[in-house]
């Protein structure tokens, strides 16, 4: 069982405690712990506290650019390399033995299982009734598929395109992904591992702010149909009552303003008051009736119905625009395998001289774009100059180092040193280098894209089951261009073809 842990974080100090908790107890260590720093404007490096020795080497921090938890989790799992990805929120505390329990949960899964859900425990005060906010947090214990602790198979995430970034908050993006997995025929199991989710301090108006989720519910219904709540076990909530209360209040105020006090205005405002009062009582009754809690409940109960209504209307207005921009259906490749000569750098035949290395225009931006998208890289290069006795392996290595000096790290280098008559299995157009690169990167050849400048690159890709993108140069033969499945004018354009418009920019 191999797994990576992905934690998106807004920079909360709870992250340090999570890392400590993750290090406790037995069980297999993750391959890596990918922390995605999703602070919109980081003021400095992310504070990781003092992680246990055993985990320190495994932690990688990536920038999430403040685009929200769905985008941050996508950034995270795309940088993971293990078969399983365990998502944890940055404010949870896995119980001691969590790693062992996760391994057991995953081992017990059926072949059709794409995911395993952890059990969330929200500790509540024993000595008094829980507040509205505490009860709200405790709802996580009953939520299905909450990414506070949720493990998914990486290949399923890849096939589904990951989280839908049209869900901008930590709300419904988890249920949306799970429903898409179920639609694709997968199962999601309930695990036995336990993660504690303490109640965090929240601002007084948190319950009003949470009404933004009504817009996400509109998108859920548009994407998954009216039956989505039943499938996701999501209670209906009070939206209809909030709308009625808001309409009554607004109409009552309008009638009062235009015609002065009258029976209709009194009736409408009475209905508004009744609706607001009922909501307030429903929230006050089960809680601690302290002056502070009661005041908060009265104040927020007046604000919640109009806030819910406004967010619902906003969701309705955004719905069409969002539906017109579905996330890319074609998943990103796991890796891009780059030819060297004529693709990354100008082709100098049998070059053994690092000083003659010159990147092609746009090569730096192109490989940067691939790295930014979390796509792994490798270089696959025929160097028959070695087999022909024109240059040595050391010359090739020196040239390759120079390429990386100019373009940055390009992943493993797979070089075929043989001459055409040597009968090797690696010289392109044979698939050997593509297969070896995929193996080195731990991905399937089908999830790789090869970019090269001649037909042999594209043939090698095809023979290995990978996709090929040809970026012809003047030296490329016309029939090679005609035979290529995808042709791009430049390396930059090839990368755009792979990542989508603006991808990696
Ligand atoms: Mg070439």
Boltz pocket constraint, residues with backbone or C-beta under 6 A from the ligand:
constraints:
  - pocket:
      binder: B
      contacts: [[A, 339], [A, 340], [A, 341], [A, 342], [A, 343], [A, 452], [A, 453], [A, 454]]
      max_distance: 6.0
